[in-house]
């Protein structure tokens, strides 16, 4: 027998810490750059305790979605009921919901009065469909009327507003007003898919309008939409009002994009936990 070393330490004193709690209801990204993984990293970076309800297991990387396995709606609802029973949840965020049945399960299990952010994930960056037509209609009728903030990107806003294209802030404003008529308190249209040197996001509410712009990244960064909506949710959970949360989320995602990490294929992923480092050249090899 080898020598045994004993570590003598004083009795452990537990320090109880109370954090604001937020819950993400979304799919898993096996590449770690988006979905549940990006949401939880963002919550942690902002100082919020993150809960998760898994809606799908995906086989994906920064280049493509190879396959999706949907979690049965009854299991989605059971996960949601389990966390609601044991945690005081300040805000919920939905991301990828893969079917009308899943949307119905979430709508049925959410508390009647809750702060809800809907990130209407409908299609992957690589063009893979993530929500069927029935699911889109269920989002419109069951979730948006009880939503505090909905955060579509340009393709998602086109689907929700039934518009063929959005290529300017003026068109984004028109789309946002159409989406606002579906029932949410606020609409944020993320402008990452528009052209130009600046990436401009538009917030619209009753009597409220705010545009925030930041320099556009020199490359596409996977997971930026998830990171933004998760940061918005986290700040709302911490008690910030919507305009302030919008500003903080824009600042957060801009920093997370600036210090993005890169996969072996050369594609970048948002990095919620790093700040001020800039885009780096780690190839992953």
Secondary structure, 3 states (H helix, E strand, C coil): CCCCCCCCCCCCCCCCCCCEEEEEEEEECCCCCCHHHHHHHHHHHHCEEEEEEEEEEEEECCCCEEEEEECCHHHHHHHHHHHHHHCCCCEEEECCCCCHHHHHHHHHHCCCCCCEEECCCCECCCCCECCCHHHHHHHHHHHHHHCCEECCCHHHHHHHHCCCCCCCHHHHHHHHHHHHCCCCCEEEECCCCCCCCEEEEEEEECCEEEEEEEECCCCCEECHHHHHHHHHHHHHHCCCCHHHHHHHHHHHHHHHHHCCEECCCCCEECCCCCCCCCCCCCCCC
